Amino acid sequence: MPETIDGKKIAGQIRQQLINRVKSLQQKSISPGLAAILVGDEPASLTYLKIKKNACAELGIDYNLFHLPEKAKESELRKLIGQLNQDKKVSGIILQLPLPKNIPLEIIEEILPEKDVDGLTSKNLGELFKIKNFSEVIAKKLLVPATPLGVIKMLQELNIPVAQKNVVVVGRSNLVGKPLAQLFLSLNATVTIAHTQTRNLAELTSQADILAVAIGQAKFITAEMVKDGAVVIDIGTNKTAAGLVGDVDFDPVKEKVSFITPVPGGIGPLTVTMLLHNTILAAEKQNLIP
Ligand SMILES: NC(=O)c1ccc[n+]([C@@H]2O[C@H](COP(=O)([O-])OP(=O)(O)OC[C@H]3O[C@@H](n4cnc5c(N)ncnc54)[C@H](OP(=O)(O)O)[C@@H]3O)[C@@H](O)[C@H]2O)c1
């Protein structure tokens, strides 16, 4: 019987554990704080930030938005990041993407790695790519990009085995595809990463025990591209006339699989929850709390 994974429910369970970590920090007079930077007024970014703000309020994490105009200069953004790096009340900094065209993505490197709760600086991505086993993510308290970490957390909460499975990750961004593939590898899966230049994509995806898709193409993965009984993780979010849909053609694919994440209500809530986890982790590390 195919199971639609309830990302909201799993995220809620994880948030209960996070509330206890926040309380324990507060007992030591430490308040975890998240600083979000937005440049411009991209509607989707405003929506995502509202969700992050509400999630912080739910857990008792201080949240502050620093909103710069679309035409802000790179130097202004650099200055702001520098100030937030120095601010002891700020445990974590996120720079909401996408950035306006005049600002290079490399500006992320200005964020101190210990405050980089999106895990996107070279230092933090480098630490992630050095590990052999997933246990090192926990032991070394690594700040890992929230969406890939959310995918793994979800599979662990559902006791879905990963070791020795054939995993296909479609998409190779630094934000999702590549770190997700590395996490699967660290859990001893055999991993293939596919992208726009991949030949015979359907042949590859239809051999996957676990198929994770992050491409931003509405309903791109059809039932013919999926193996019977597979676990399908749909990370994509695409605005269409019919509302928000994923990269997977949900209804027909659902009939074939053992587990599938819906869009919305699948990976989205876990992504936000893992950002909160990273913010708390950053506060714990900055205050030398074991
Ligand atoms: N739910 C969440 O919390 C969450 C979080 C982050 C992202 N997302 C969503 O996930 C999706 C991907 O995000 P991203 O930041 O990784 O996007 P991205 O940077 O645009 O990367 C997209 C990747 O997909 C590949 N791709 C695109 N079309 C393809 C096709 N037809 N066949 C095979 N590969 C294809 C691209 O290949 P090339 O490298 O060859 O161009 C690229 O590697 C988006 O819909 C985004 O909104 C959701």
The ligand as a Gaussian input file, in Angstrom:
#p B3LYP/6-31G(d) Opt

LIG

0 1
 N       11.064000      22.144000      -0.550000
 C       12.088000      22.906000      -0.207000
 O       12.257000      23.255000       0.944000
 C       13.068000      23.298000      -1.267000
 C       14.327000      23.771000      -0.918000
 C       15.234000      24.079000      -1.932000
 C       14.846000      23.934000      -3.253000
 N       13.595000      23.511000      -3.536000
 C       13.142000      23.337000      -4.920000
 O       13.924000      22.312000      -5.519000
 C       14.077000      22.566000      -6.902000
 C       15.551000      22.582000      -7.245000
 O       16.190000      23.603000      -6.534000
 P       17.718000      23.968000      -6.783000
 O       18.011000      25.159000      -5.974000
 O       18.531000      22.750000      -6.607000
 O       17.628000      24.365000      -8.349000
 P       18.770000      24.723000      -9.409000
 O       19.936000      25.353000      -8.756000
 O       18.061000      25.442000     -10.503000
 O       19.239000      23.294000      -9.965000
 C       18.388000      22.504000     -10.718000
 C       19.106000      21.245000     -11.096000
 O       18.194000      20.423000     -11.799000
 C       18.770000      19.983000     -13.014000
 N       17.718000      19.880000     -14.033000
 C       16.879000      20.846000     -14.458000
 N       16.057000      20.365000     -15.395000
 C       16.373000      19.060000     -15.561000
 C       15.891000      18.033000     -16.401000
 N       14.891000      18.246000     -17.253000
 N       16.463000      16.816000     -16.305000
 C       17.472000      16.574000     -15.450000
 N       17.981000      17.517000     -14.625000
 C       17.433000      18.752000     -14.687000
 C       19.795000      21.040000     -13.392000
 O       20.788000      20.425000     -14.202000
 P       22.062000      21.205000     -14.805000
 O       23.017000      21.334000     -13.653000
 O       22.562000      20.329000     -15.876000
 O       21.546000      22.536000     -15.267000
 C       20.309000      21.461000     -12.023000
 O       21.375000      20.652000     -11.602000
 C       13.350000      23.886000      -7.163000
 O       12.040000      23.616000      -7.578000
 C       13.329000      24.542000      -5.805000
 O       12.245000      25.445000      -5.651000
 C       12.700000      23.178000      -2.582000

